[in-house]
Each structure stands twice: as structure tokens, then as C-alpha cells.
């Protein structure tokens, strides 16, 4: 990149969108808090702001006009849920959504089903 000086340097305007796509793709294995930390660090780096500048994270998010990245997996799950609901009743995804497994569950913490995930929060 032209004009890049160390980690505190300015970056290209499209850098954040490439990073956002990469982080969103790997969000299945990361927690919300971890995603929030990654997002904040990337935004601060892109803006050229350090913690010594004492700028609030909300201010930086407003400057870029981005929504919190933790909302993106939720939106994707809701989009997929709507896709499944619109499918006909004989498709595999619709059958799997309403599947009731017979038998006794094993000891320990119950396995989390897709519908049990925090879709609505």
C-alpha cells in the first residue's frame, strides 16, 4: 500500500470491507465478545487511532458508519431460517428442522440444536 507507515498508518478505503468479509466468514467459531474485539481493533487500525488518543469506540463506529459485526451471524441465521420455512415440507432441510429424535439423551449438557441457538437475540 502506498503511504503505509507501520501499524498506525493510514490504509486504503476498501481495506475494512475485505477484513469485514473475512471476519464474518470465520464467525461460526468465534464468540460475540471475540468478534467485537476484532472489529474494534480493525476499525481503530483503519482510522489510525490508538488507545492513547482516548477516542471512544462508539465514535469510531459512527465515523465509519458500520453496524456491529456480532449482528451479521444473527442476520445470516434469520435469512437461512426464512429460506427453510419457505421450502416445501418434503425437503431435507425442512424435515431436519422438525426432526424429533427418539430415545434417551446421554448424560451431561444437552446438545444445542439449531433452533436453540440465539437466533432472536
C-alpha positions in Angstrom: 0.0 0.0 0.0 1.2 3.4 -0.8 1.9 5.7 2.1 1.6 2.9 4.7 3.8 3.5 7.8 3.7 0.7 10.4 0.6 -0.4 12.2 -0.6 3.1 13.0 -0.5 4.2 9.3 -3.5 5.0 7.2 -4.9 2.2 5.0 -6.8 2.0 1.7 -10.5 2.8 1.9 -11.6 -0.7 0.8 -9.5 -2.5 3.5 -12.2 -2.5 6.1 -14.7 -4.2 3.7 -12.2 -7.0 2.9 -11.5 -7.5 6.6 -15.2 -7.5 7.4 -15.9 -10.2 4.9 -13.0 -12.4 6.2 -14.1 -12.0 9.8 -17.7 -12.6 9.0 -16.8 -15.8 7.2 -15.0 -17.2 10.2 -17.6 -16.1 12.7 -19.0 -19.5 13.3 -16.2 -20.5 15.6 -15.8 -17.2 17.4 -17.8 -15.8 20.3 -19.6 -12.4 20.2 -17.1 -10.8 22.5 -14.2 -12.0 20.4 -15.8 -10.7 17.2 -16.4 -7.3 18.9 -12.7 -7.1 20.0 -11.6 -7.9 16.4 -13.9 -5.4 14.9 -12.8 -2.6 17.3 -9.1 -3.3 16.7 -9.6 -3.3 12.9 -11.6 -0.1 13.0 -9.1 1.7 15.2 -6.3 0.5 13.0 -8.0 1.7 9.8 -8.8 5.1 11.4 -5.2 5.4 12.6 -6.4 5.9 16.2 -4.6 4.4 19.2 -5.7 3.9 22.8 -3.5 6.9 23.7 -5.8 9.1 21.6 -8.6 8.5 24.1 -11.3 8.2 21.4 -14.4 6.1 22.3 -15.2 3.0 20.2 -18.7 4.3 19.5 -17.3 7.4 18.0 -15.1 5.4 15.6 -18.0 3.1 14.6 -20.2 6.2 13.8 -17.3 7.7 11.8 -17.2 4.6 9.6 -21.0 4.1 9.6 -20.8 0.3 10.3 -23.1 -1.9 12.3 -21.6 -4.2 15.0 -20.1 -7.3 13.4 -21.8 -9.5 16.0 -25.1 -8.8 14.3 -24.0 -10.3 11.0 -24.2 -14.0 12.0 -27.6 -13.4 13.5 -28.9 -11.8 10.3 -27.5 -14.8 8.3 -29.2 -17.3 10.6 -32.5 -15.4 10.2 -32.1 -15.3 6.5 -31.5 -19.1 6.4 -34.4 -19.7 8.7 -36.7 -17.9 6.4 -35.3 -19.9 3.5 -36.1 -23.1 5.3 -39.6 -22.0 6.2 -40.4 -21.2 2.6 -39.2 -24.7 1.4 -41.8 -27.4 0.8 -42.5 -29.9 3.5 -40.7 -32.8 1.8 -37.3 -31.2 1.5 -34.4 -32.5 3.7 -33.8 -29.1 5.3 -37.5 -28.8 6.4 -37.6 -32.4 7.7 -34.4 -31.9 9.6 -35.7 -28.7 11.2 -38.7 -30.5 12.6 -37.0 -33.8 13.4 -37.6 -35.4 16.8 -35.0 -37.9 17.8 -36.4 -40.9 19.7 -34.6 -42.4 22.7 -33.0 -41.2 25.8 -30.4 -38.4 25.6 -26.9 -39.0 27.0 -25.7 -37.7 30.3 -24.2 -34.2 30.6 -25.1 -31.0 28.9 -27.8 -31.3 26.2 -26.5 -30.8 22.7 -27.5 -27.4 21.3 -29.9 -27.7 18.4 -30.1 -25.1 15.6 -33.4 -23.7 16.8 -32.0 -23.4 20.4 -29.2 -21.1 19.1 -29.7 -17.4 19.9 -31.5 -16.5 16.6 -33.7 -13.9 18.1 -31.2 -12.1 20.3 
